[in-house]
């Protein structure tokens, strides 16, 4: 999963000022071939500065904020307020004060596809034949992020279009009443605060929307292009994973209702948010190609727990855990569920080791895994490949130390219990540190894992994974960037039992 949360430092929050204002946004798409999208907002100021989150782009210094056009602000009497662009997605409202209610409006040029984006366009905005995809970060200019007051969001769309959002729909004349999703045709929604507004994605268009209930979860599927006809394949991929994740972590994630946006793309990629996730899939969606698109779905689903419900205190130093451990667990659960046959699982394990060795030996990345998280998109082979390799090695270490009675599942359950579980004595919302991971790994294994983490995660020592594969009866043969995994004929029953415990029969 990619990092999409970096609070713009100039948006200093003092939530009490906005507590009594009714915050609302109105989004207008003028026609079915739009070149811009129009947004109007009403809110109380936190300071004299409003802003849009900035996603990195090598061609746009101010990221998606550089595509905002014609921003104007007015006071509650309709008088214009002078605005000054302060750079990096911030606008200063001249002579405005905290607590003042203002109205703003602006256009956004729909040219996001002309630029490269650090985390990928699936976490910014794009247009398809079916409509428009946006993250809240790329759509809304806001006074700050901390307010938990309800935010009303309405959409004025061309005939035949609909808004698929992660928020509950409400009757336009009864904001705050009970509502369903957009399935009933409602075009007005309520977000549970500013973070819920901006840290999610949505799709506007003529796509297929269908609500599916699975294992206590509600998914609003928004499928575009040729993927409209593949709904059941996506549902079948999610169905066995959800109960397995609930069992592994020991409980539900923070939310149980999610929007899932899936569209064709020039490359396969995905991004998970607290109440939604987006995926772009290159190529056909068939059962035979599920090794790629199914992996993406499984990975993003796991992020609802590891990444959102269980969240790090550091802004980037634990990306190896968020992304790497999530990807290893994805491999494991796709194997256990039978969604991936062994020949696919073995290829994924080869790729996992290859990414790490390419990063260390061929790319020459000298950072530790923790330090590489600051530039994880360029150093993803170390962050993701290395992180997943650490997860695999730790899984085996725990099993060896406990005579195969515990494994990485138990560490994730301990992490959830302390940092995400609803029964953790008020711990929900606490954020973990590197030291917490080291401590809990030691508790689960019954022996200190401090030296292991200091050497390979916080340090830059090379992790030789060949003995790790040997320990579960597998042989990894390598030459430069070639990796071949096979079963060892001399594997002991105990080693084979460990492999079965990890990957299933």
C-alpha positions, 0 to 999 in steps of 0.5 A, a space after each residue: 500500500 502507498 503513503 498518502 498522508 502528509 499534513 501540510 504544516 501551515 494548516 495549524 488546527 484549532 478545532 474549537 473555532 470550526 465546531 459551530 459552523 456547518 461545513 459543506 461542499 458542492 461538486 459540479 460536473 457540467 457535462 459528460 465530457 468535462 475539462 474541469 470540475 467545479 467545487 464550492 465550499 462553506 466552512 469556518 476558518 481555523 486560521 487565515 490559511 486554507 489549503 490542499 494536500 500536495 502529492 509529489 509530482 516531478 512536473 508540478 512543484 505544487 502537485 495537484 494544487 497546481 491544477 486549481 483554477 479561479 479560486 475565490 473566497 467570500 465572507 458570509 455577506 457575500 463580499 469578496 476576500 482577497 486571496 494570496 497563493 502562498 505556495 505548496 497548496 496554501 492560500 492566505 485569505 487576507 484580513 480573515 480570522 479564525 472562526 470566520 465563516 467563508 465561502 470558497 469556489 474553484 475549478 480543477 483542470 482535469 489533466 492529472 493524466 498528463 503528469 507523473 505522481 509519486 504514489 501513482 495516479 490511483 492515489 490522486 485523480 484520473 478520468 476514464 470513459 466512465 467518469 472521474 476518479 478523485 481522492 479527497 486530497 485532490 478534490 477539496 481545499 480545506 481549512 484544516 484536517 482535525 475537525 470531526 464535525 459532519 461534512 455534507 457533500 453534494 454532487 450535481 452531475 450530468 444525466 445518467 451519472 452517479 456519485 460512488 463514495 464511501 460515505 452514507 447518502 442522505 436526503 438532500 432536504 434532510 441532511 443528518 438523517 439516516 441514509 443508504 449509499 448512493 444506490 438509491 440515487 442520492 447525490 448528497 452524502 455526509 463525511 464523518 469529519 475532515 479526515 474522512 472527507 480527504 482521506 478517501 476516494 470516490 468515482 463520478 460517472 456511468 460506471 457500475 455500482 453495486 453493494 455486496 455484503 461479505 462476512 460482516 462487511 459491506 462493500 460498495 463496488 464501483 467498476 468501470 470499463 470492461 470490469 463491469 462484467 467481472 464483478 463476481 470474480 472480484 467478489 470471489 477473490 475477497 470472500 475467503 480472505 475477509 474471515 481469514 484476516 479477521 481471524 488472524 488479527 483477532 477482530 474487525 478493522 476500524 470500519 466495516 463499510 468500504 468503497 472499492 473502485 476498480 478501473 482499467 489502467 496503463 499499469 496495475 496499482 492500488 491504494 488503500 484508504 480508511 474507508 475505501 480503496 482504489 485499484 487500476 488493473 492492466 490487462 484482462 481480468 480472468 481467473 488465470 490472471 488473478 495472480 496479479 489483480 487478485 494479489 492487489 485486492 488481497 494486499 489492499 484488503 489487508 491494509 484495512 488492518 495493517 496500515 489503517 487500524 494498526 498505524 505507526 507513530 512515524 510518518 515513514 520509518 515503518 513503511 517496511 512493516 506497513 507495506 512489506 509485512 502486508 505483502 508477505 501476509 498477502 502471499 501467505 493468505 492467498 496460498 492458504 485460501 487456495 486462490 494461488 496454487 503453489 506454483 504461483 506462490 513459489 514465484 511470488 516468494 522468488 520475486 520477494 527475495 529478488 527485489 531485496 537482493 536487487 535493491 542491495 546488490 544491484 541498485 546499491 541502496 545503502 539505506 536501512 529499511 527504515 530510512 528508505 521509507 522516506 523515499 519508498 516509491 523509488 526504493 520500493 524494492 528495499 522497503 517492500 521486498 526487504 520488508 516482506 523478506 523480514 516478515 518471512 524470516 521473522 515468521 520462521 524465527 518465531 516458529 523455530 523458537 516455539 516449536 511451530 506453535 506460534 508464528 507471524 499471525 500471532 504477532 499481528 494479533 498482538 499488534 491488533 490487540 494493543 494498537 487496534 482492537 476494540 477490547 484493548 482497554 482504550 488502546 484504539 487510536 494508539 500508534 505503534 513504534 519500532 520498539 513496540 514491534 521489536 518488543 511484541 515479536 520477542 514476547 510472541 517468540 519467547 526470546 529477544 528479537 532485538 538483534 535481528 531487527 537492529 541488524 536488518 531493519 534499523 541497520 544495513 546488514 545483508 539478510 541471507 534468506 537461503 537458510 530461511 528457506 532451508 528451515 522450511 524444506 525449500 531450496 533457493 538457488 540464485 545467480 545474479 537476478 535469477 531465482 529458483 525455488 524448489 523443494 528439498 528432497 532431504 527436508 525433514 517432517 518438522 521442516 515440511 510441517 512448518 511450511 504447511 503451517 505457513 502456506 497451507 496444504 
